[in-house]
């Protein structure tokens, strides 16, 4: 299956919005962050105590939905660092919270990302803040 990067980013970001919305959560996670985990999507998901529901399985990206007691999130692994960074840069336009490791990313609400960080390590990045958008009432008008 050949899927272009922009389509993957949009698909991933749309799923993030469906799972996490545009808001942020409260968390006082001042816990010590472990060394960033590495491995396959399955091994990382097992470490996070998640059974991944595969959505995309290609040579360049593997993406699944995970659900834990902390909530739902998107988990993706990448063949290259560049592919990962392009995906994240495109997806961040849609908001959300991103936990970024070496060739993997988990995307969900702030509470979920902070909980995962305590297990998988990684660096948190934050997408666009949709509350700053003007000229829209109700839905943002994103369409595909």
N, C-alpha and C positions, 0 to 999 in steps of 0.2 A: 504494500500500500504506500503510495507516494502522496504526502501531504505537505503543502508549503508552510513555511514558518509563520507568515502572517495569519494563515487560517488557524494554525495551532494556537497562536497567541490569543486570537479572538475567541476561539472555542474555550480555551482555558480561562480567560478573563470573564467570559459570559458565565461559565460555571461558578467562578468565584463569586460573582455578583449574586447569583441565585442562591449560593450557600451562605454567604456572609453579609450581603447587602452593602450599603455604602457607609454604614456607621462604624464606630469603633467601640470597643468594650473597655471596661475598667479592669485593671490587674495590677497587683503590686508584687510582680515577680522579680524579686531582687536575688533570686537563687543563683548559685554558682553555675556558670555555663560549662558543660563538659567539652572535651575535645570534639571537634566536628566529625561526625560519623561519615563513613564512606561505604560504598557497596551497591548492589543491585537494588532495584525498586522493591523487590520482594524481601531482601534482607533488611533494608531500612524500615520497611513497613512492619516487619516482624519485630524489630527492635522497639518500634513505637506502639506495639500491640494492636496492629490494625491488619485486617484481611482486605487487601486492595481489590476494588472492583475496577478492572481494567477498562479504560475508555479508548486509549490510543496505544497501539503497539507497532511502532515503525523502527527503522534503522536509526533514525536521528533522535526520536523522543518516545518515551513510554510514559503514559499518563493514566492515573487511576484516581478514583474517589475513595477516601478512607473515612471511617467513622470510628471514633473512640468515645470514651465517657466524657471527654472534654468538648466534643462536637465534630462536625464534618469538615473535611478539607480536601484540597486537590494535592496530589503528590505526583511529581514528575521527575524523571531522570533523563539525562541528555548524553549524547555520544561525544559532544565537544563542549569546551568552556564557552566558545564563541556562540554556539547555538543556544546555550543556556542564557547567556547575557542578552542576546537578541530577543528571546522569548520573554524574559523578565521585563526588558525595556518596553516592549510592545504591550504587555499585559498590565503594567503599572498604570497606564492611562485609564484603566477601568477601576482603579482603587484597590482596596484590600491590603492585607498584611502578608508579607513574604518572609519565609525562613529560608535562607540561602546557604547551601553547603557546596562542596565540590561536585559539580555535575548533577546536583539535585536541587529541587525547590519544593516547599510545602506552602500552600496558599490557603488562608482562611481568615477567621476573625482574630482579633488581637489575643483573646484568651487562649484560643487553640494554638496559635503560633508560639506564644510564650510557654505553654505547657510542653509543646514539642521541643522547644529549644532546651528545656531542662533534660530531655532524653537524648536528643540528636546533636546538640550543639548548633553551630551555624550562626549567621548574622541576620538580624531582622532588618528588613527594608519595608518602607511604607509607600503604597501607591498614591495616586492623585486623590486629593480631598474633594469629594463631590459636594460638600456643603458650600464650597467657594464658587461653584458654578452659578452663573446668573442667567436670566432670560428663560428659564425653564420653570414650569409649574408642574407639580406631580412627577411623572416619570421623566427620565433624562432624555428620552427620545432616541436612545441607542437602537439601531436596527441593523439587520444583516443582509 
